Structures are given as structure tokens and as C-alpha cells.
Amino acid sequence: MDANHDNLYLLPEINLSCVMAEINTQTFEFVIIDSIQTLYSEETPSAPGSVTQVRTITFELMRIAKSLNIPIFIIGHITKDGSIAGPRVLEHMVDTVLYFEGDNTSELRLLRGFKNRFGATNEVGIFEMNKEGLNDAKSMAGKFFNKDKLQSGSALTVIMEGSRPIIVEVQALVSEAYGHAKRSSTGFDNNRLGMLLALLEKKLDLPLGTYDVFINIAGGIKVNDPSADLAIIAAILSSYRDRELSSESLFLGEVSLTGEIREVSALSQRLKEIETQGFLKAVIPNKPTEKTTIKCFVADEVSKVVEWM
């Protein structure tokens, strides 16, 4: 069945032999299979989506892709926690694994590589949906923060997505607990949040054990960069004391279990992004090696940052 577009060909078929026949008889620049869990091979006497079916179908698709020298994209269902559903054999067999993720309430989508036999996986593609469809988000300025509307419980930091520095807003809500204290985070590792809260209780004598603590990363982005630790702590303290932080300052630093603030990678790139976006100050764990107009406050311990705040 041909689609309206001259360059697009649609085939409503779940039989592998029919799909292979179409790929062999026509000329395609690339092929998309949606989805691998619904496709079946007559040569394999098992249900679609089973380990045997997925292994057989993936092997045949890889063989024809390499023989015809065309890329084949295999779409797989995902579970609620975001991992590929079904047998893990699919991830082991293919050359590249990509995840397309984002918040349902945001127009931004992130394309991450979790496996790549022929290149790096530390890069990320950022796209946005508009009236023209899904397009490359060329500028990230202001996509994940709004410094004109920062309130108590908000702090800014710069994370690295591959080689791309992105300024994000960390939001925290600290309120008195009625019963068992709750700890919840969206876009940030919940176990790491628990570690940072334990550190604040131990080193700064804050009674956070009787408070509910909620963390959110604005814009629906997921933060895996440990350099956001200091911003998380700053946002928690800001909410706990109900005091706004300076909208001109950012917080950078990985926090250890001893309360030490450790150096972050790509500091020069992060400071350059801070400077580009018009910020004036930054709390960092080590002196910058390159000249910058940003006023840098060097702190090697969490207690020093608290004093400044």
C-alpha cells in the first residue's frame, strides 16, 4: 500500500517472509519495522514476541541490512520503567540501541544512545515538536529554565549531555511531614537524593528526617550528571529556609559522602555556556583554567556553600 508521499512506502504486514520479499524486490534508502514484537516467522513455531521469534527475525533483518547495505530501524515496545520490553536478546544482537524519551507535557524529545558498536554513546539529540513536525532544537537557551521566575526552592546548574552543556532548573519542595517522611524525585536518581539528605542531616544538623522532600528537574529532562549534586542541595536549603537564591548564580559540583565538593568535567565549556546565557556568578569546586567573565566562588566543602547562601 503506497502512502500519499512519493518517497514513502507503507506495508501493513506482520509476516516476516512478506516483509523480506518487499525489501529484496524494491529499492529503499532505509526500512523501519514497527514493531518487532508483532512480527512473526512461519519457520519458528512460537508466539510473536517470544525469545525464539525475536532472535530469528532480528538475525534475518540484520543479514539483509548488511547484504543490501541499508539501515534497518527496529522499534521495540518499552516497559513502564523505560527499558525495552521482552527478551534482552534484541539489545545484544543489534548494532545500536537508541531511546527516544521526553515528558508528555513538554514539546521537547531527547534521543539517547545506550549502545553503539561503531561510535560513542555520550551524545544526545534534542528535538522539539512544532507545527512543522519534529525538528532539531538548535538552541537550548531557556528551554529548561526561566531565571526571571525563580522562587524559593529553585536552583540552576549546567549539565553535560554528551559534549553539549545545558542549563537546567532544579526544583525542591521541603515541607513538614505528617507521619512517615516522603522522599520523591522526578528526573533525578532517588537513591542519590537519599544520600544527599543524609549528608545534610549529618554534616549540617538539619532535621530533614521530619520533613517531606520532593525534587523535580524542570522541562522533563533526566539528570544523570553528578555535577548537579550541589544544585540539588542548594534548592533543598532554599526551600527549607524559604529564601530565594540569586537568579544570577549557578551551582556546579559533585558532592561526596564526606561533604567534599569534587571537580567536574568540561568546566570551561560549562562556564562558557553560563556566560553566553548572561549569568554573572557560579559556585564551582575548582578554579577555572581559562579566562572567564563569570565571578567564580570556589568551594571544596558543602558547609562553605551554606555560609555563602
N, C-alpha and C positions, 0 to 999 in steps of 0.2 A: 504494500500500500504506500503510494507516494504522498508526501506531505505537500502543502502549498508552496513551500520554498523549493526552488530548483536544486539547491545543494544539500537537501536533507532527504534521507530515505528512511521510512519507518517500516518495521516488520513486526507485526503482532504475533509472535511465535515463541513457544517455550520448548519446542523440540530441538535439541542440540544439532541433530543431523540437518534439519532445515536451515538453521542459522548458519552452519558451516557451509552449506551449499551456496547460500546467498553471498557469503564473504568470498568464496572462491570464484564465483561467476561474474561478480561485479567489481568495480574499482572504487575503493573507499580510501579517504585520507586517514580516517580513524573510525573505530567502532566502539559503541557504548552498549554494555549489557546491563539491563535493569529488570530484575536483579538476579544475582547468582542463585539465590535461594528458591526461585521459581522455575529455573531451567532444569531439564532432565534429559538424561541419555537413555535410549532404549536398550543399550548394551549393558546397562547396570540395573539389576533387579532390586532397587531400593527406592525409597520415597525421595522426592525432591527436597534438597536442603540437608540430606544426610551426609555423613563424612565421606562415604564412598562416592556419592554423586558429585559433591563439591570437588573432590580430588580429581575425578575423571574429567569433569567439564573444564576445570581450571587448566589441567595439563593440555587438553586439546586446544583450548584458546591460546595458551602460551606458545604451543607448537606452530599454529597457523600465523600468529602475530610475528614470530621470528622468521618464518619461511617467506611471508609476504612483505616483511619489513614495514608493518603498520602498527601503530599503538592501539591497544585494546583496553578500554576502561571498564572494569568490573565493579558494579555498585553492589554493596552488601548492606543488609539491614544492621542496625545498631541497637544495643540494649539501652535501658534507662540510664545506666551509668556512663554511656557514651562509647563503649567498646563494641567491636564487631560481633554480631550475634552468631551463634552456631559454632561449628568446629574451628579451631585456630589454624587448621591446616591451610586455609586460604591465605592468611598473612605470611606463612612460611614459604609458600610456593611462589607468590608474585614478586616482581622486582621492586615495586614501590607501593607503599601504603600511605594514602592521604586521608586526612579527616577534614570535613567541611563543617565548621561549627559556628555558633553565634547565638545571641539571645533573641527569642521570638519577638520581643518588644523593640528591638533595635534593627535598623536597616543595614548594619554592618555584619559582614561574614568573614571568617578567618579560615584560610586554607593552610593546614599544617602538614608537614611531612614527618611520619614516625618511622619510616624505613625507606632507604634508597640505596640500592646496590651500586648505583653509578654516580653518586654525588652526596652532598651534605644534606642533613636533615634539620639544620638550625636556622633555616629561613622560613618566613611566613608570608603568605599573600593575603592582602586585605582588600575586600571588595565591599561595595555598597549598592543597595537596590534603589533605583530611581525610576522615573517614567520611561527611560530608555532601556531598562532592564538591569542586569547585574554588570557593573562596571568596576574597573580598577579604582580604588580610592587613592588617588595620587598624593593627597595631602591629609595628614593625620592631625593637623593643628586644631585643637579644640574638640576633637571627636570624643575624647574620653574624660574631659574635664571642662569646668567653667569657673575660672578663677574670680569672676565678678560676683559669684553667688556662693562662695564658700562660707559655711557656718561652723559652729562648734561641732566637733566630731569628724571634720574633713581635713585631709592632708594630701599633699601632692608628692609624687615621686616619678622617676624615669626608669622604665624597664626596657630591657633589650629583647626584641623579637627577632632572633637571628642577628643581622647586622643593622637592624632598624631601631633607633631609640624612639620610644613612645611615652609621652607624659600621661599619666593616669591619676584619677582621683580615688583615694581610699576613704571610705565612709565607715564610721564606727558609731554604735549606739550602746551606751552603758547605762543601765537602769537598775534600781533595787529589785532584787529577786524576791518573789513570794513563793517560798518552798525551795525546791532544788534549783540551783543556778544553771542557766542555759548558756551554751556556747555554740554559736552557729556562724557559718561564713559562706558567702556566695562569691565564687571566683578566686578563692584563696584556700589553701590547704587547712582543713580543720584541726589536724594534729599539730601543725606548726603554730596555729593560733593558741592552742592549749599550752604549748611550750612557752610562748611569749608572755602569756598571762601568768604562768607560774614564775617566770623570771621577774616580772613586775612585783609580784607578791613577795618574793624572796629578797630582792635587792632594794626595792623602794618602799617596802612595808605598806603596800596598798591593799586594802581589804576587798580585793576583787572576788573573793570566794563567795561573797554575799550579793554579788551583782550579776545580772544577765548581761552578756556581751555578744553583740551581733556585728559582723563585718561584711561589707559589700564593696565590690570593685565596680565603679560606675562604668556604664557602657556595655556591660555584658561580657567583658574580656576576662580571661582566666590568667591569673598571675602565677607563674612558676619560678620567677626570678627571685632569689633570696635577698637581693638588694632592696626589696620592698619592705623588709622587716622593720626598719626604722620608721617608715611612714605609717605602718600599722600601729606601732607603739605610740607615735605622735597623735594619731587620730583617736586612739583609746584614751589617752591622757586628756586630750582636748574635750572629749565627750564627758569624761568622768568629772572634770573640773568646770565643765560648761563654759569654756573660754575659746574664742575663735583664734586660729593660728593666722599668721600673716599670709595674705594671698600672694605675696611676692617671694615666698620661700618654698623650697623643696627639700625633701629628706631622702638621703641615699645611704644605704649601709646594711650589711648582713649582720645580724645580732647573734652572738654565741650564747651558750648556756651559762657562761660566766659573766655575762653582761658586757663583754667586749664587742666593739663595733669593728667589723673586719672590712678590708678593702674590697672594692667592687671592680669588675672588669669593664673595659671600654669607658673609663671615666671621662676621657677627653670628648668622646662622641656624645655622651650624656650632657656634659656641660655646654657643648655647642648647641644642642637642641634646646636646653634651658635658655640660653642666650637668645636664640632665634625667636622663641616664643615670648620674649620680653620680660622674663623674670629677672630679679635682681640678686637674690640670695640663695644659698644652698648649704645644707648641713651635710658634710661628707666625712668619710673616715680617714682620708689621706690627702696630702697636698697635691694639687694638680701639677702635672709635668709640663703642660703647655699654658701659655698666657691666655687669660680669660678676663672678661669684664664682670663676671659674676663674683660677688663678695662671698667667699667661701669660709665657713666656720668648720674647722677640723675638730672632730670629737672621736676619741677612741673608746669611750665608755658611755653607757646609756645614762648614767647619773649626770654627766655633764650636759647632755641634751635637755634633760629635765630642768636643770638650773636655768638654762637659757630660755626655755619655754615659760 
